[in-house]
Amino acid sequence: MPLKQTIDTCFDVEVGETGLSREAFQAVLGRARPGLAWLREVHETGALPLLSLPARDDDLAGIAEAADWLSADATDVIVLGTGGSSLGGQTLAQVGGWRLPVVGDLRAGPRLHFLDNLDPVSLAAAFDALPLETTRALVVSKSGGTGETLIQAMALLTAYEDAGLGDDVKDHILGLSEPAVSGHLNKLRKLLEPYGLRFLDHDPGVGGRFTALTNVGLIPGALMGIDPRAVRAGAARALEPVLAGADADGVPAAIGAALAVGYAEHHGIVQNVMFGYGDRLERFTRWWVQLWAESLGKQGRGMTPVPAVGPVDQHSQLQLFLDGPADKLFTVIATDAGDKGPRIDPALAAEAGQPEFGGRTVGDFVASQQRATVETLARNGRPVRLLQVSSVDAESIGELMMHFMLETIIAAHLLGVDAFDQPAVEEGKILARTYLEEM
Ligand SMILES: O=P(O)(O)OC[C@H]1O[C@H](O)[C@H](O)[C@@H](O)[C@@H]1O
């Protein structure tokens, strides 16, 4: 089933005075037309390579080969890289089983580890605990200049040296960075290439947080058995109405962008909650946080992304969502959970005083929770849109990711900001370097 978006519970008639009027929404949606025209134009000219990815297959053999190389005879594969060089891969890998309770740990094949947060204690413990001889590493940095990734790569080189594997580094590490350009220093390449190891090219035209559909996201996904073709087929589905020239009200991503920007402009609602039901959407919510925050948070504009996972966060954030300040727009991602999972013995259910559980599956229970969350949010005056997929698999995650990349780009057009840069974070990086020099 393709992604289905329902926005009935997003407007004033359903949620009361906190809701956006249909008229105001339509006015913002109309303003999405130039953004859609721009997307079509850059697709045609090739100026935004992201939009050509769903139809590409010339790079798939290289992606499969890299995943095979990393996993052959390996007990462990570590992925170094941060932000956009990690979160897309994490999202796809999770759909394949990485970092899922129990199933993740029981899965056959090499263990996969993303070291995206620079933590000295974890890094030391990881290098101590990993059997380095059978551990391979993928080191990812688009720019080749991110301090966290460089320092991790240096520490890894030393760890291999200390383990007596200094001469075999090229058999353990694969690099992934922008192609070398003469006159421009790529520090990661300069550090690693002398070891004779192989580097894959990061597409210079695809910004970090938009790389899930490139080798950056697809190699880690493939390591967990996620088929890159299926991911791209799902992405093509989300892109299709844009390329087909549909008007804004026929493009789900434009509708989502207009809702978010409409709420920000008309109601000052600048917090957006992504409530994904199911373990396989946990990393997806974190990937979306970077996408939404770094792409839109500029020049005093932007919306704050708030991630939540269901049903577990019903026992954590839902009280606030329902009864705290009415200052959020919600997106609930639901799956066809019904009929899935263990079926409950009626005798046990009766014994426990929960006869309604009897004969139902665990998925039936989750399905009713998804529905109840959407309805109670709306009844409490909280605008909520529902996105439904039949299940979280390679194709639906590709569709969700492309949907939200498009939604982000269109929202940036509506807000009048550049979706593709992140100028403000540079200041802190320069200051951190100064402090390091002073130590
Ligand atoms: O891939 P890299 O060049 O190493 O960048 C990794 C990340 O770090 C930067 O600080 C940016 O804020 C992110 O947008 C980027 O994804």
PDBQT file of the ligand as one rigid body, heavy atoms in Angstrom, charges set to zero:
ROOT
HETATM    1  O1  LIG A 501      29.540  14.484   6.158  1.00  0.00    +0.000 OA
HETATM    2  P1  LIG A 501      30.274  15.547   6.863  1.00  0.00    +0.000 P 
HETATM    3  O2  LIG A 501      30.874  16.560   5.955  1.00  0.00    +0.000 OA
HETATM    4  O3  LIG A 501      31.299  14.961   7.795  1.00  0.00    +0.000 OA
HETATM    5  O4  LIG A 501      29.241  16.320   7.767  1.00  0.00    +0.000 OA
HETATM    6  C1  LIG A 501      28.557  15.711   8.813  1.00  0.00    +0.000 C 
HETATM    7  C2  LIG A 501      27.550  16.652   9.433  1.00  0.00    +0.000 C 
HETATM    8  O5  LIG A 501      28.233  17.658  10.158  1.00  0.00    +0.000 OA
HETATM    9  C3  LIG A 501      27.985  19.037  10.001  1.00  0.00    +0.000 C 
HETATM   10  O6  LIG A 501      28.282  19.682  11.188  1.00  0.00    +0.000 OA
HETATM   11  C4  LIG A 501      26.618  19.439   9.505  1.00  0.00    +0.000 C 
HETATM   12  O7  LIG A 501      25.941  20.252  10.445  1.00  0.00    +0.000 OA
HETATM   13  C5  LIG A 501      25.737  18.289   9.076  1.00  0.00    +0.000 C 
HETATM   14  O8  LIG A 501      24.796  18.772   8.162  1.00  0.00    +0.000 OA
HETATM   15  C6  LIG A 501      26.547  17.188   8.450  1.00  0.00    +0.000 C 
HETATM   16  O9  LIG A 501      25.689  16.152   8.020  1.00  0.00    +0.000 OA
ENDROOT
TORSDOF 0
